[in-house]
Amino acid sequence: MLPSLMQAVALIAGAPDEVASAQAPAPEAAPAPEAVELPAQGQSIDGRRRPGAQAELPAPIIQNNVGAVAPPPPEAFNSDEFPVPDRWRLAKALCPDKGFIGIQNVCHSRWDPYHQNFLKGDRPIAKDKIPSWLPIHGDDWFFILSGISDTIVEPRNFPTPASRQIVERPQQNGVFGRGESLVAAQTFIGSVALIKGSTAYKPPDIEYRLTLAFNVNYVNVQERRVLNVEPSKKTHRTDQFVGVQELFIDKHLGNKSDHYDFDSLRIGIQPFQADFRGFLFNDNQLGIRLFGNRDNNRFQYNLAAIWRLEKDTNSGLNDVTTMPRDDFVLFGNMFLQDFPIAGMTSLVSATANINRENDIKVDDNGFPIVPVLLGDLKPRKYEAYYLGYSVDGRLNRFNLSASVYGLLGRDSHNLFTARESKVRGFFGAAELSYDIDWMRFKLSGLYASGDKKPYNNTETGFDAIFENPVFAGADTSYWIRQSIPFAGGGRVVNVSQRNGLLNDLRSSKDQGQSNFNNPGTILAGVGADLDVLPQLRISPQLNRLWFATTETLKALRVEDSIPKSIGWDLSTAIVYRPAMVQNAVFRLSGAVLDPGKGFKDLFTNSKGQKRYYSVLFNAILTF
């Protein structure tokens, strides 16, 4: 076997015939081998290349991508290579060649918001497209354009005071009239931003942002002097307004670690939110904010000073055509991740609200809003200091979000005593939820202290600066969504504010002052978020509401007894996202308030309305 093996090796290795013959004699009468046709000169076997043979150069590459650099000559490339301008346009550069089937999902119109898009900042601005007079230099500037259409249609009813001067229907008697009304509003929001830096993994070096909102609204009610102070005005109104919601410069001051811990400064009209759920202050306002983080983003801080802008009465948008209010907010906070346990984020904060609006102020519809028309109707100044702690995160299999605030301060003019008073108050709210597959079940609780002794020199009713809570059903809830007028005890005063939880007896959440002579609020709720489909969520919510105390209500109404029960608030929202993203969101919700004894005592009317309702259709389209 050994000679045969060696012979085979020699043959495979291509050894000369004499070497093979030396290993063993050739067998007798061996058949002649068949002739094999070798490849012709210049030809090759498929899949192989002859050593030393050079393939022809590929045809010149035609680059159609706008903003791409000119390609090098064909000699610089192999036949399977092509140029791209930068890493952001790597996939987009393949789009002109329809042969790349696997990446055709990135080849779309610039107006398509669902895929990679220059207008959304997915690719930087081409340097040759930047005018020389702009202070934009370098190849990492991004342009971001966004647009939002927000449509609201809202039929509802609520206790509506009847005008004393004129009534819509002859022989109408009683404090309250017909409460049916319809609200329709359309808001278009446009935002542009210029950002320098690769923000996917580090903060921007600098950012310029402008956001404008145009609102047109229509309201139709059943009684005079609801929409305008003049009795001769009609019971319906159409209004429009343009507001500046953002206008700021954000400057990166420097990195503090290799993990991009940083400090930044933002100046201008910008969003501020004092806690996770918007209980204390949640608004876009004029201010300066220093913020940053440390320890690989485990600690984050904010220091801010705010000079509050005036609001348009009917749209709630910022009005930059008038002087800002004599109302100032200072706050500082710190976020601590994985504290007190892993999975939880803690927030400690200190906030000061210094109000010096000591003059009479009237809104765009002619109603007085400062001072609030309660008590002796005298102007007032105040300082309110809030110390807060909030927590948000996951506790084993539970989700927990909670906030507590202590309120200290001074009021120059008590509504009941006309003397200077101390301000003391307390607020606490928590929501605990549990997830089971596609279902989340929630328990909610809230307590805001009320003023039990309105005629002493301490005001103990808790009031926020500008609340906009995402809690207990949010604006799906009847009590949170609607403002309830306090007829019979004050003029142009609401028990609670639109898009607010607190029973604070303010003239306006947007334009009025905080009021610490109030009855307080207690809420207990149960709800759920049911993701029936990836595109469809159903969120039922049931809340029980009370006044924390009714002493201020009894003093203003001159009544001996007013029960604390407000009633049951039942609501359900259906949210539909046809593309399973936030670019198109449709919501239909309905809410019913079943009044308790306290609500009936305050708002019993001759129409015999036993329940109050609110229906909300909302469509949000985003580019």
N, C-alpha and C positions, 0 to 999 in steps of 0.2 A: 504493500500500500504506500510505502514511503516514496519510491520512485515516481509513481503516478501522481502523488500530491505535489512533489517538487516540480514535475513537468507542468502541471496545471498552473502553479504559481508563476513559472517562467513564462508561460504563454500569456497569462493575464498581464504580466508586467511588460510584455512586448520584447522579450529577450531574443537575440539572434538565433537562427536555426541551428548553428553549430553548438551553441550552449545547450539547447534542448536535446540534441542528439547525444551529447556527452552524458546525459543523465540516464538514457535508456535507448536501446536500439529501436528503430521504427518497426512497427508490426508489418509482416509480409502482406502483400496484396492489399494495401490500404487504398480505399476509394479516393479519387481526386476530389478536392473541395469544390463546392459550387462557387461560381463567380458572384461577387458582391459589387453592386454598382455604387461607387463612392460619390458624395455630393460634388457638384460642379464647382469650379472656382468662383468664389464670391458668394456662394450660397451657404446657408447654415441650417442646422436642425432647429425646429421650433423651440423657443424658450432658451436657446443658447446663443452666445456671442463669441465669435472667433477672437482669440487674443490679438491685440494690435489693431483690430478693425474699428474705425470710428464711424458712428452713426451720423447721418446728415443733421444739420442744425434745424431746430424747430422753426416754424413760421413766426414772424414777429407777433408779440402779444398786444392785443388791442384792449386798453383799460377804459371801461365806460363809467366807472364809479366816480361820481362827483366828489371832488376834494382829494382824489388819489394823486400821489406823486407819479411823475413820469417813469415808466418801467425802463430798466437797463436794457442794453442790446441783447439779442438772442444768444450771443456767444457766452454770456455770463450765466446761463441757466441750462440745466438739463431739461429734457423734453417734458418732465412731469412737474415742473415748478413754475410759479407765477408770482408777480409782485402784489403786495397789499400795502396800503398807506400807513396803517397803524393797527395795534392790536384790537381796538374797538370796532374797526371795520373789517375784521378778518372774515367773518361769515358773510357780511353784506357784499364783499368783493366778489363772491362766487355767484351772485344773483344774475348777472348778465348771461352766464353760461347755463342754459336750461338743462345741461346734462347732469348737473349735480343735484340729483333728485332728493338726496337726504337732507339738504339744507334749504329747500324751497319754503319752509315755514317761516323763514326770516325775510323773505322777499315780498314785502307788502307796501302799500301806499303809505306816505308820510302822515296821512290822516288816520291811520289805523291805530287805536290806542292800546290794542291787546298784544302787540309784538314790539320788538326792538325798534326804537324810533328816535330820530335826532331831536324832535321837538320835546321829548320827555327827558332829555339829558342822557340818553344811552350812549351817545357818541359825542366827542368834543367838537367844538366849532373849528372848521378848517381855517388855518391862519390866513390864507389868501382871501378869505371872505370877510375879514374884520377890517373896517375902515381905520385908516391910520390915526384919525383924530380921537378914537376911543382909547381909554386907558386899559386896554386889554392886550397883554403880551404873553406869549408862551403857547404851548400846545395842549394845555389841560383846562381850558375854559369850556363850561357846559351851559347850554341854554335850555331852560325848562318853561314850557307853556302848558297851562292847565285851564280847563273850563268846566264849570258846573252849572247845570240847570236844576233848580229846586222848585218843584211845583206842589202847592198845597191847596186842597179843597176841604173845607171843614164846616159842615152844618152842626149846630149845637143849640143848647138852651141853658140858661142860668138865671138866677134871681136878678131881675132888672128893675131898678127904681123907676117909678113913673114921675114925669115932670110935674112940678107944682104950677108952672106958668101956663102950660099948654099940654093937652093930651091928644093922642092920635085918633082916639075914638070918643065920641060924645058920651056923656053919662058914665064915664069910667071913674071909679073910686078906688081908694086903697093906696098903700105905699108902693106896692109892686104892680108892674104891668106885665105885658106879654114878653116872655123871655127868649123866643126863638130868634136865631140869627144865623147868618151865613158869612163865612170868611173865605176868600180866595186870594192867593198870593203867588206871584211868580218872581223868583230871584235868579238872576244870572250873575255868576261870579267868575271873573277872569283874573288869572295870576300869571306873572312873568318873573323869572329869576335868572340871574347870572351867577354862576358858582365856579370858583377856581379850586381845583384839587380833585384827586381821585377819592371821592367820598365813600366808595364801597368799603374801604378799610381804614379811613382816617377822617377826622373832621375837615370841613372845607377851610381853605386858607382865607377866603373872603366870599361873602354872599351879599348880593343886592336883590331885594324882593319888593314887588308891588302887587297888591291885590285890591281890585275894585269890585263892588257889588252894586248891581242895579235891581231895585225892587219896585214892583207895581202891585198894589193891593186893592181889593174891593171888599167892603163890609156893608151888610144890609141887616138892620135891626128893626124892631117893632115900635120903639118908643123914641120920643124927642129927647134932646139933651143927653143922649148916650154918646154920640159921636162928636158933638160940638156943644160948647157952652151956650150958644145962642139958640133959643127955642124955635126960631124961624128956620133953622137949617133942616134939610131933609134927613130922612132916616137911613139914607145910604150914602156911601162916599167912595170915590176912587182917588187914589193918591199914588205918587211915585217919588223915588229918591235914589240918589247915587251916593254911596258911602265908601270911604277909604278904610278897608279892614286890615291891611298890612302895608307898611312902608318903612323898611328898616335896612340897616347895614349891619352885617355880622362879621366881625374881624377876629381871626384866629391869632391869639397872643403868643402861642408857643406850645410845644409839646414838653411834657414833664417826665416822660419815660419812653422806653422802646415799644411799649404797648399802646402808644398814642393817648396816654393820659394828657389832658390839655386844659388850657384856660382860654375862654372866648369872651368877647364883649359885643353886645347887640344893642343898637340905639335906634329908636323909632317906634312906630305903631306895630305891635307884635302880640301874639297870644300869650296869656298868662293863666296858669291854673295852679291854685294853691294846694290842692290835695288830689287824691286819686279819682274821686267821684264828683268833684265840682261843688262841694257843699258851701265853701266859704267865698271863693272868688274864682270865676271862670269867664274870662272876657278878653277881647282884643283891645288893647289900650296903648296910649303913648307912654313910653318909659325907657329906662336904661337898665340893662341886665348883664351882670357878670356871672358867668357860669362855667363849670368844668367838672373834672372828675379826677380820682386818684386810685392807686392800688389796683390797676388793671380794671378800672370801671366799677369796682365794688363800692366806692364812695362817690357820690355826685352832690354838687352844691349849687345853690342859686342865691344871688343877692340882687334885689331889684328895687327901683324907685319909680313910682307910677304917678303921672299927672292925668287924672281921668278926663277923657273927652266927653263932650256933650253928645247925646243921642238924638236921632230923629224920632219924633213921638210915635209915628204910625208904622215905621219899618223896623225900628230898633237898631239901625245902622249908625256908624260913627259919623258925626257931623263936624267936619273940619273947617267949615265956614264960620263958626262961632268960636269965641274964646273958650278954652278948656275950663272946666269947673274948678272952684276953690275946694277941691277934694283930692287928697293925696293918700297913696298907699305905699308903705315901706314893708318889705318882707325879706326874710332869709330862711332857707330851709336846707336840709341835708338828707339825702337818701342813703340808706345802708342796706346793701344786698346781703341775703343769707343771715339776717338778724331779726329776731333773737334766735331763730333756728334756720337750718338750710331750707331753701324754697320760699322764704318770706322776705319781703322788702319793707323796711321801716322808714318812716318819714317823720322827722321832727321839724317844727317850724315856729317862727315868731313873726307876727304880722301886726302892723299898726295902721289904722285908718284915721286920718286927721282931716276933719271936715270944718270948713270955715264959710259955708254958704249962709250968710247972715242977712241976705236980702230976699225980697219976694220974687219968685220965679213962676212964670206961666208957661204951659206947654203950647205946642203948635195948634191945638184945638181950643185954646182959650181957658183951660182949666188950671187953677192954681195948684202947684205941686210942692213948692217950698215957701213957707213952712207947711207941714201937713195940717189939714183943717180939722184938728182935734183940740180939745181943751180950750185954752185961752188964745190960740192962733198966733202965738208969738214966735219970731225967728229964734233959732238956736244954733249953737256950735257944739261939737263934741270931739272927743278922742276915744277911740276904742282899740284895745290891745288884745290880740288873740294868741294864746299859747296852745299849740296843737301837736298831736301825735296820731299818725295814721299807719296802718299796716295793710299789705296786700300780697297775696301769694297762695301757696298750697300747703296745707297742713295734713300730712298723710294723704288720705283720699278725699279730703275736703278742701274747698276753696274758701278763703276768708278775705273779706275786705271790710275795714273798720276805721272810723275816725272819731276822735274826741277833741273838744276845744274847751278851754277855759277863757272867759271874757272878763277883762278888767277895763276901767276907764272912767271918764268924767263927762257929764252932760251939763251944759251951761244953763239949760232951762227945762225943768220937768213939766210935762204937759198938764199935770194935775195940780202941782204946788207952785209953779212959776218960780222955783228956786233951783239953784245948782244942786245936782245930785251925783252920787257915785253910780257907776255901772258895774254890775256883777251878773254873770250868766254862765250857763253850761250847755254844751251840746254833745250828744253821742249818737252814733249810728253804726250799724253793722249788718253785713249780709253774708250768710253762710250758705254754701251750695255744695251739692254732691252730684257726681256724674255717674250715670249708668248707661254705658254705650252711647247712644245718640240722644239721651235725655239728660238734662240738668235741672235739678229741683232746688229751689231757693227759699230761704227764710230771711225776712228783713225786719229790722227793728230800729226805731228812731225816737229820740227824746230831745226836745229843745225847751229849756226852762221858760216859764212865764212869770209875769210880775204879779205876785200874790198880794202886795200891799202898795197899790198905786199912789197913795197919799203920803208915803214916807219919803225919805231922802235917798233911797236906793232903788234903782231901776234894775230888775232882775230878769227881764225878758231878753232872750237871746235873739239876735238878728245878724244876718250875714252882710257882707259888703255887696256882692253881686253873685247870687247863687245861680247855678245852672246844673242841677243834679242829674246824674245818670244812676238812678236808684229806684227800686220798688216799682218798676214799670216805666219809669221816666215819663216822657211826654205822652205816652199812651194812656196813662192814668188820668182820670177826670180831674182830680184835685190838683195834680201837678200841672196839667195842661191849661186849665182855665183860671182866670182871675175872678174872685167872688167879691162883689161890691158890698161894703159895710153900710147899708142904708139905715137911716134912723138913728145913727150914733155919730156920724161924721159926714162930711161932704167930700166927694172925690177921693174916697179912701177905700182900699181893698182889704178884706180879711187876709187873703193870700194872693200871691202874684202869679201872673202867667209864667209857665215854665219854672215854677218854684214850689218848694215844700212848706215853707215856714208861714205860720199865721202871725204876721208882723205888723198889720195895720199901717202899711205904707201907702203913700199917694202913688208911687210908681217905683218899680224895681230899676228901670232904666234911668230915670231922671230925678227921683226923689231921694230923701235922706233915710238912713237907717233909723228904726224906732225901737227903743228898748222898753217902752211901756206897751207890752203886747201880751196876749194870752198864752203863748207857747204852743207846742205841737207834740203829740204822741202818735206814733204809727206802728202798727204790727202788720206784716204782710207775708203771704206765701205765693210763690209763683214757679214757673218752669220755662225753660227754653227747649223746645222739641224740634230737632233737626230731622224732620220727616224725610226730606230729600236733600241732597247737596245744594239744591237751588231753593229749598223751601223751609222756612222756620216758622213755627207757631209758638207764641209766647203769651200764655194766660197769666193774669195777676189778680189777686184778691187782697185788698188792704182794708184795715179797720183804723179809723181816725178819731182822735179826741183832741180837745183843747187841754193843755196842761193845767190851766187854771182859767176861770172866767171872771175874775175880779175886775179886770180892766173893762171887759164887755159890760158887766153890770153897772159900773160907774158911768160909762159913756151912754148906755141905754136907759139909765136910771131905773133899773129893775132889781128886784130883791133876789131873784133866782134865775140862773141860766144853766141848764145841764151841760156837761162837758162833751157829750157824745156828738160827733160830727156825722158819722154814718159809715156805711160800707161802700167801698169803691171797687167795682168789678170791671176789668178791662181785658181785652184780647187783641193781639197784634199778629198779622200775617205778613211775613217779609219774603219776597220772592226775588231771587237773583238769577235771571235766565241764563247767564253765561258763567255762573258760579264764581264771579269776581265782583268787585265793588264798582265797576264802571256803569252798571245799570241796576238800580235797587228800587223796587216798588213795595210800598207798605200800605196796608189797609188795616185800620184799627177802630175799635168801638169801645166806649166806656159808659158805664151807668153809675150814678151816685144814688144810693138809697139812703135818704137823710135819717140821721138819728135825732134824738130829742133836742139836743142843743141847736142843731141846724134848723129844725122846724120852728123852734122858739124864735130864732133870729129872722127867718126868711119865710114864714107862713104868708101866703098871698091868697087873694080872693079867687084866683084861677084854679086853686086846688091842685097844683102840680105836686104829685107825690114823688116823682123821680126826675132826675136830670140826666141828660145824655150828651155825648160828644162822639162824633164820627170824624175820622181823619184819613184822608187819602193823600199820600206823599210819594212823589216820583223824583228820584235823584239820578241824573245822567252825568257822567264824569268823563272828561277826556284828559 
